[in-house]
Amino acid sequence: MALDKDCLFCKIIAGEIPSTKVYEDEYVYAFKDIEPIAPVHYLFVPKTHICCAKKLGSDADHSMYAAKVFEAISKVAADEKIESFRVINNCGEDAGQSVMHVHFHMVAGRKMGWGEQSLG
């Protein structure tokens, strides 16, 4: 697990910044978003520093983290009996990525329309 000492999400993973954990295994850490846009709004992050989605395919280790994130999302949805949800990833500043550590938003608990606001 390679963390970046200057990265907000790496600090959360390391326990240096508090968060409300919803899931953790050796590959993924998930926590409640501090500015939720829906009744359920969780962030799923790999427990290694990868800047963005375009780097997920750059090597086999990075690709494995993408699979582990989606396995974690599926487990949380099943455990919490969430039948319908949206998963969002923003890649790069122009796409709305505000923390340069790849992460996936899981939002649920309300009806959502197409073309809603971007999430960081």
C-alpha positions in Angstrom: 0.0 0.0 0.0 1.6 3.2 -1.2 0.1 6.4 0.2 0.9 10.0 -0.6 1.6 12.0 2.5 0.0 15.1 0.9 -3.2 13.5 -0.3 -6.4 14.1 1.6 -7.8 10.6 0.9 -4.5 8.9 1.8 -4.6 10.8 5.2 -8.2 9.5 5.7 -7.1 5.9 4.8 -4.2 6.2 7.3 -6.5 7.5 10.0 -4.9 10.9 10.2 -8.2 12.6 9.3 -11.4 11.3 10.8 -14.1 9.8 8.7 -17.2 7.7 9.1 -16.2 4.3 7.8 -18.8 2.2 6.0 -16.5 -0.5 4.6 -12.9 -1.6 4.8 -10.8 -4.5 3.5 -7.1 -4.8 2.6 -7.7 -3.1 -0.8 -10.6 -0.6 -0.3 -11.7 2.0 2.2 -15.2 3.5 2.0 -16.6 6.3 4.1 -19.6 8.7 4.2 -19.2 11.9 2.1 -19.2 15.0 4.3 -21.3 16.9 1.8 -23.9 14.3 0.7 -26.2 14.9 -2.3 -28.5 12.0 -1.4 -29.5 10.1 1.7 -26.8 7.5 0.9 -23.5 9.0 -0.4 -20.4 7.0 0.2 -16.9 7.4 -1.3 -14.9 4.2 -2.2 -11.2 4.6 -2.5 -8.3 2.2 -3.2 -6.0 1.9 -0.3 -3.1 2.9 -2.5 -2.5 6.2 -4.2 -3.7 6.2 -7.8 -4.4 9.7 -9.1 -7.3 9.1 -11.4 -9.3 6.6 -13.5 -7.1 7.0 -16.5 -4.3 5.4 -14.5 -6.4 2.3 -13.5 -5.5 0.5 -16.7 -1.8 1.5 -16.6 -0.7 -1.8 -14.9 -2.3 -5.0 -13.5 -2.1 -3.8 -9.9 -4.1 -0.7 -10.7 -6.7 -2.7 -12.7 -7.1 -5.0 -9.7 -8.0 -2.0 -7.5 -10.8 -1.1 -9.8 -12.3 -4.6 -9.5 -11.9 -4.5 -5.7 -13.7 -1.2 -5.5 -16.7 -2.5 -7.4 -16.7 -5.7 -5.3 -16.9 -3.5 -2.2 -19.7 -1.4 -3.7 -21.6 -4.6 -4.4 -21.1 -5.9 -0.8 -22.2 -2.6 0.8 -25.3 -2.5 -1.4 -26.2 -6.0 -0.4 -25.4 -5.5 3.3 -27.5 -2.3 3.4 -30.2 -3.7 1.1 -29.7 -0.9 -1.4 -31.5 -2.0 -4.5 -30.9 1.0 -6.7 -27.8 3.3 -6.8 -25.5 5.3 -9.0 -21.7 5.1 -9.1 -19.9 8.2 -10.3 -16.2 8.8 -11.1 -14.8 12.1 -12.2 -11.4 12.0 -13.9 -9.5 15.2 -14.0 -10.2 18.8 -12.9 -12.4 19.7 -15.9 -14.6 16.6 -15.1 -15.0 17.8 -11.5 -12.4 15.7 -9.7 -11.5 17.7 -6.6 -9.2 15.2 -4.9 -6.6 13.6 -7.1 -6.9 10.1 -5.6 -9.2 7.9 -7.7 -12.5 7.5 -6.0 -16.1 6.4 -6.7 -19.2 8.0 -5.3 -22.1 5.6 -4.5 -25.3 7.6 -4.2 -28.7 6.2 -3.4 -31.9 6.8 -1.4 -33.7 9.1 -3.8 -34.9 9.2 -7.4 -32.2 10.6 -9.7 -32.5 12.1 -13.1 -30.1 12.1 -16.0 -27.6 15.0 -16.2 -27.5 15.9 -12.6 -24.6 18.0 -11.2 -21.1 16.6 -11.3 -19.5 15.3 -8.1 -15.9 15.8 -7.0 
